[in-house]
Amino acid sequence: MKQRDGELVQLQTELAAAERSRLETQSEVARLAARAQRAEELADEVAQLRTAYTAVEQKHQTMLTV
C-alpha cells in the first residue's frame, strides 16, 4: 500500500511538472507569435518606406536635372 501511495505521489508530481512545462511553453509560443506578427508589420512598413524613398529620390534627381 505504501508503495502505491509513493507511486501516486510521484505521478502527481510528474503531472504537475508537465502542466507547468505546458503552461510555460504555451506562454512562450504566444510571446513568439506576437513578435513574429510585429516583425511582419515592420517588414511591410519597411517595404512601404523604401517605395516612398525611391519616389522621393527620383523626384529629387528630376529637380536636379532641371
Beta strands, then each sheet from edge to edge (+ up, - down):
end
